[in-house]
Structures are given as structure tokens and as C-alpha cells.
Amino acid sequence: MRTVTNYFIVNLAVADFMVILICLPPTVLWDVTETWFFGTAMCRIVLYFQSVSVTVSVLTLTFISVDRWYAICFPLKFKSTTGRAKTAILIIWLLSLLFNVPEFVVLQVQSKIQLRFNVQYFMQCTSTWSDESDLKWHIVKALFLYTFPLFLMMIAYCQIVRVLWRSDNIPGHTESHTLCSTPQGHNNCKNWLAANRRTTPSIHTNASTEGQLRSRRKAAKMLVAVVVMFAVCYFPVHLLSVLRVAYDVQQSDVMTCIALISHVMCYANSAVNPLIYNFMSGMYL
């Protein structure tokens, strides 16, 4: 069970569990009440580890796609080991921790509405740098945590799907396909197939080949689902983060509802990811 892919799946499960555990409760409360209740220290700690957990999850998805692309498209050159998997996971965590340090430094609790008396309501956990710096930061996050990973996953999985969908590289399938597709062998194709069907081993071979082809195509469809889910679930939250800063979108009931839905979509993706990859691991991982 200690395969390279299983190491990545466990890391993905840990990151996604952190997303749901750390992100979900405070974010839902914050979106609904429009108030940060937990003080400056928790503002920095919670939002920092929220960002770290999301970054780890996205980078792990990207590493899985590259690892599987290399293993399936270049099987003779594939030399991935559990040691390399552990090193990759360590790099993922270090990158995630370092990448989100700027956000940890500038976070602060500020009053959303200036009142003549101190109240706990309408306090916001927000960055203290300029709007221009905030916009640049959200654009960098959208590129690093959405655009680039999505681009890499699309390229990797498109090539994997092409390999898995083809039947000419399945043992036992190439021979019959080649014989029947050539002009010289077309006349003898039916006789060749009939002769092979008379033997029990050939029947089992054909059934095994068709079963393998169905399994591989099912895995290919699920890979497409993985990319589509990532693209759909993470797009709203990145778009909303950039638009809020770029166009100074004011908070309203509609914006609160949109923010809540976009966050829930991210959490839903984190909840489903380990299940999808665990189910697919028996097919092609």
C-alpha cells in the first residue's frame, strides 16, 4: 500500500481535512455575520493556515497529475520512488508555508464602520497594505493557485486520457486490430477471429482485454471530472477576491451570499477529492 500515489493521496487528504476543519467554521460565521470575532492573533493564525492548507491541496493535485503523466505516458523512463514522493511532499509544504508568509504579516483586525464607541461587531480581519498591493497579491494567488495548476493538470490529463483511451497498446488487442485493418488480412479476418474464439484461452483473453479497455476509459472519464471540478470549484473564489479589490465592491446581502457559495464550493472540492483519487487508484494509479 506504500506506493508513490498513496503518499500523495494521504497528503491530499490531510490538506483537504485541514481546509474543512480550519476554513469552514470561522469563514461561514464571518460571511454570515460580516464580523471577525476572534481577535488579531487568531486572525493571522487562522487565515494563514487556511491559505497554507488550500495551497498544499492545490499543489498536491498538481504533483499527482505530473506524477501520473510521467508514469503512464513514459512508463519505461518512470523511476518515481517513495523517497522522491516524501521529498516532493516536503517541498509542497515548505512552498505553501513560505508563499503565504506575506499574508500572515499584513493581516490585522480593523473596524469596518467607524463608530464613537467600541463594539465587537463589524470588525474585519483584513490586510493593512495598500489596495494596489492587495490587488497584486490576489492576482499572484490566482495565477499560482489556480491558473498555472489548472494549465498543468489539463495538459497532463489530456495526454493521459489519450493514452488510456487508445486500445492499440493493450496486449492481445493490437494483433486482431492490425490483421483486420490491413487489405491483405481483411478477407481472412473473420476466419482468424472464428478460429481464436474456439479456444477457451482466447475467450478469456478477449474478455480481459475488453474489461481492461472499459476500466481505462472509465478512469479517463474520471480524470476529466477531476479537472472540471477543480476549474469550477476554485474559479468563483479567485474571481471574487480579485474583483473585490479591483473594483472596490461593497459588501451587501448579495455579495455575502456569493462569498458564502464560493467558499462552500472550495470546501466541497476538498471533501470530494480524496474520494475520487482513492476510487481511481484501483484503476490506473
N, C-alpha and C positions, 0 to 999 in steps of 0.2 A: 504493500500500500504506500510505501515511501517513494513515490515517483515524483518526478520534477513537477508535473502538473498538479499533483495533490498538494505539494508545498504551496504553490501559488493559490490554489483554491482555499486552503486553510487561511492563508494571509488575507485573501479577499473576504472570507467570512468574518475574520477578526475586524477588518476595516469597516465592513458593512454593519457589523454589530455595533461598533463604536459610533457610526453615523446615526443609527437609530437610537442608541442609548443616550448619547451626548447631545445630538442635534434636536431630536423630536420634542422632548418635553419643554425646554426653555423657548424654542423657536415658536411652537404653537401658542404658548402663553404670551409671548412677545407680540406675535402677529395679531392675536385677538384683542389684547388689552392696549396695544400700542405703548407699552411701558416695560422698561427693564428693571426688575425688582431686586437684582442680586448683587449690586454694588460694583465698584470698579475692578477689584481683584478678580471676581468671577466673570466679569465682562471680558477681561483679557484671556483668562484661562479657558473658559468655555468656548468662546468664539475661535480661539487659536486651535484648540483640539478638534473643534468642528471642522475647520479648514484642513487640518492635518489628516483627519480620518477620510474626508472626501478625496483629498489628493492621493492618499495611499490607495483608495479604492480604484480611482481612475487610472493611476499608473500601473496597478496590478492587472487591470483589464488589458491595458496596452501591452504589458510584458507577456501576458498569456497569448495574445494574438500573434506577437512576433515569434514567440517560442513555438507555437503550433505551426506557423507558416514555415519556419525553418525545418521542423521535424517532418512535415507532410510533403512539402514541395522539394526539399533537398534531403531525403532520408539517408543517403549514403554519406553525406557530409555532416549529418547531425551528431553532435557529441555532447549534448547537454547532460549534466550530472546534477545530483542533489547538492553537491558542494557549490556549483555555479548558481543553482536556484537559491540557496541560502545567501550567497553573495548579492544576487540580484534583489532579493527581499530587503537585505540590509541597505543597499543603495536606495531602494524605493523609500524606506523610512527616513533615511538621512536627507534625501532630497525634499521630502514632504515637510520635515521639521525645519529645514533651513529656508525653504521657499516661503513659508508663512510667517517668518520672524518679523518682517516689516509691519504686518497687520497687528501682531502682538504689541509692538512698540507704540503704535499710534492710537490704539483703542482707548477710549475714555468714556465715562458716563457724563452726559450733559443733559440739561433740561431742554425739552422740546419747545416749551412755551415759557416765556419769561413772566413770572408772577412776583408779587410783592411779598409773598410768604413761601416758605419751603414746604413742598409736598413731595410725596414719593411717586405720584402719578406723572405720566408723560415724560419720564426720564428715558433717555435713549443711550444705548451702547453704540457709539459711533466713532469714526476715525477723526483725528484732530488735524490732519494735514489739509492742504488746500483742495478745492474742488477739482482743480486741474490734475493734481497728483492722484486724487481719488479716482478720477476717470481713467488715468493711465494705468493705475493698479488693477482696476476691474477689466480693462481691455487685455492686460497681460494675463490675468487669470482665465479669461475667456479663451485666449489663444492656447495657453499652456495646459489647461484642464478640460478643454472641450474641442477646439478646432484641430489642433495637432494630433491628439489621441484619436479623434474620430477619423481623421485622414489616414493615419497609420492602420487603424483597425479595418477600414474599408478596403485599403489596398491588400492587406494581409488576408482578410477573409474572402475577398473576391478571388484571389488566386487559389486559396484553399478550396473554395466551393467548386472552382473549375476542375481541380484535381479530383475531388471526391465525386463529382457528378459524372466524370468520364468512366466508361466501362472497359476501355481498351487496356487498362493496366491492372485488371483483376485476373488472377490466374484462372485458366480454363475458359475465359470469355473471349480472349483475343483470337484464339485459334479458329473458333467457329465463325467469328465475325469476319476474319480475313478470308477464309475459304469461301464464304457465301458472297462476299462483296467483290471478288475478282471475276472477270468474264470467263476465265478458264475453269474456275471451280463452281460457277453458278449452276451448271447442268447437273453436277454431282452433289450439290448441296443437300438436297432432300435425302438422297441415299446415304450421305455421310451422317446426317443427323439421325436418320432412322436406325442406322447401324449402331450408333452410340447409345440411343435410347433403349436398345435391347439389353444392355448390360446394367446391372444394378449399380456399380460404382459410378457410371456416367450420370445416372439419375440423381444420385446423391450429390455429385459434383455440380450439376446444373442447378439443383435446388440451393446448394450452398452459395453458388455464385450469385443467383438472383437475390437470395437473402442478404448477402453482403452488399450488393448494389443498393437494395432498398434501405439498408441501415445507413450506408454512407450518404445517400441522398437525403435521408431524414436528418442526419447530422448537419448537412449543408444548409437545409432549411432553417435549422435552429441557430446556426451561425448568423444567418441573415437576420433572424429575430433579435439576436444579441445586439447587433449594430443598430438596428432600428430602435430598439428600446433605449439604448444609450443616447442616441441622437434626439429622440423625442422627449425623454425624461429630463435631460440636463439643459436642453435649449431654453425653456422658459426662464429658469432662474438666472442664467447668464445674461440673457437679453434684458430681463427686468433690472438686473444690477447695473448694467451699462446705461440703460435709458433713464433710470432714476437720477443718476449723476449728470448725464449729458444734457438732459432737458429739464432738470430740477422738478421732477414730477412730485406733486404734493400728495400727502397721504390722504386717503379718502376710504369710504367703505368699499368701493370697487377695488381700489389698489390693495387694501387689506385682504380681500377675498382672492385676488390674483396672486399675491405673495404667498398666501397660505397654500393655494393649489400648487404653485410652482415648487414649494418646499416639499409638499407631500409627494409629488411626482418623483423627486430625487430620492426620498426615503423608500418609495415603492420599488424603485430600481435597485436600491441596495438590498431590499428584502428578497427580491426575486433572483438576483444574480447568483448567489451560491447554489440555489436550487437548480437553475438552468445548467450551470457548469458541472454540477455533480451528476445530473442526469445525462449530460453529454459525455462525461468521462468514460462511461462504459461503451460508447460507440466509436470514438476516434481519438480520445485523449490518452 
